[in-house]
Amino acid sequence: MIRAALLMEAHLVGFVFGEEERRALEDELAVDFSSAATAVSALDDPAEIELLLMGWGAEAPSAADFDAMPRLRAIVHWGGGFATADEAARRGIALASAKAANAVPVAEFTLAMITLAAKDVFWAARRYASEQRFLDREAEYGHTGLGGARVGIVGASAVGELVIRGLRDRDIAVAVYDPTLSVQRAAVLDVELIDDLIALAAGSRILSIHAPQIPRTIGMVSAAVLAALPDGATVVNTARGAIVDQDALVAELAAGRLRAVLDVTEPDPLPPGHPLFSLPNVFLTPHLAGSMGTELRTLGAVATAEALRFAHGEAFAHPIA
């Protein structure tokens, strides 16, 4: 029997793996669900491990960790990728993840936030509670709604593509900045491909961020990009806080020129007293967009299916390229 181990936060096991998944993994891969650990050095007998089921909270295996697991042939990450995936691939270790499944709730959350922001829901709700009077929707909010607006997407990632499809299904104009997106793929997605981020911002009433956090994307939504957004535009970020020049964003928000819907910040969480907590034109959530609660079971089901494919000698359905 193939020997598998859990590299993840132990308290998440019950959220991620249901009874059916546990039985299958125990029966076919001898997974011990009571021995989950966050570091390879804390796993039982690493030298015998052939498959790692990896998840949130785990330390990315180091070169020394890989050396300590000479029989390791595959890693299935139920959350996404990990920092040393390239090293694993270089050693011929097969990789898979549930990233595509995790993208779904993020995209659903983002589409909801874009819709509500476009309708001024967050700001009208605060005004209603403050003024406690009838608000004439047409007279006071006649500019709201997504009709005729263009949404700018930064990054046609797995989440970005789902958001694009959700918007295009509603016939909403979408423009995209992503240096890795081909003209052919943009045509399939039915979006306008723009090769200048400042130009994208200048024509977008809502700017939604979906790029990965890698060295070249840190701070890419710069002060210049934010300054190019039209007055009253909204920045939606469900990706990573470091992609945005947060100081520049706070300055724009404090001036009252822009609005923001932020599920991520830098740092995450913010320190107490940070201005983003109190600015009236910010809707701030505590990193809720990704899979949580009952949604984690979907990730566990995908990871279990991948682990069983490996056990049966089949190719992964969701390989990490």
HELIX and SHEET records of a PDB file:
HELIX    1   1 ALA A   10  LEU A   12  5                                   3    
HELIX    2   2 VAL A   13  VAL A   16  1                                   4    
HELIX    3   3 GLU A   19  LEU A   29  1                                  11    
HELIX    4   4 VAL A   40  ALA A   42  5                                   3    
HELIX    5   5 PRO A   46  GLU A   48  5                                   3    
HELIX    6   6 ALA A   63  ALA A   68  1                                   6    
HELIX    7   7 ALA A   85  ARG A   90  1                                   6    
HELIX    8   8 LYS A   99  ALA A  118  1                                  20    
HELIX    9   9 VAL A  121  GLU A  131  1                                  11    
HELIX   10  10 ARG A  137  GLU A  140  1                                   4    
HELIX   11  11 ALA A  158  ARG A  168  1                                  11    
HELIX   12  12 VAL A  183  LEU A  189  1                                   7    
HELIX   13  13 LEU A  197  ALA A  202  1                                   6    
HELIX   14  14 PRO A  215  THR A  217  5                                   3    
HELIX   15  15 ALA A  223  ALA A  228  1                                   6    
HELIX   16  16 GLY A  241  ILE A  243  5                                   3    
HELIX   17  17 GLN A  246  ALA A  254  1                                   9    
HELIX   18  18 PRO A  275  PHE A  277  5                                   3    
HELIX   19  19 GLY A  293  GLU A  295  5                                   3    
HELIX   20  20 LEU A  296  ALA A  311  1                                  16    
SHEET    1   A 4 ALA A   4  LEU A   7  0                                        
SHEET    2   A 4 LEU A  51  MET A  54  1                                        
SHEET    3   A 4 ALA A  74  HIS A  77  1                                        
SHEET    4   A 4 ALA A  94  SER A  97  1                                        
SHEET    1   B 7 GLU A 192  LEU A 193  0                                        
SHEET    2   B 7 ALA A 173  TYR A 177  1                                        
SHEET    3   B 7 ARG A 150  VAL A 154  1                                        
SHEET    4   B 7 ILE A 206  ILE A 209  1                                        
SHEET    5   B 7 THR A 234  ASN A 237  1                                        
SHEET    6   B 7 ARG A 259  LEU A 262  1                                        
SHEET    7   B 7 VAL A 282  LEU A 284  1                                        
END                                                                             
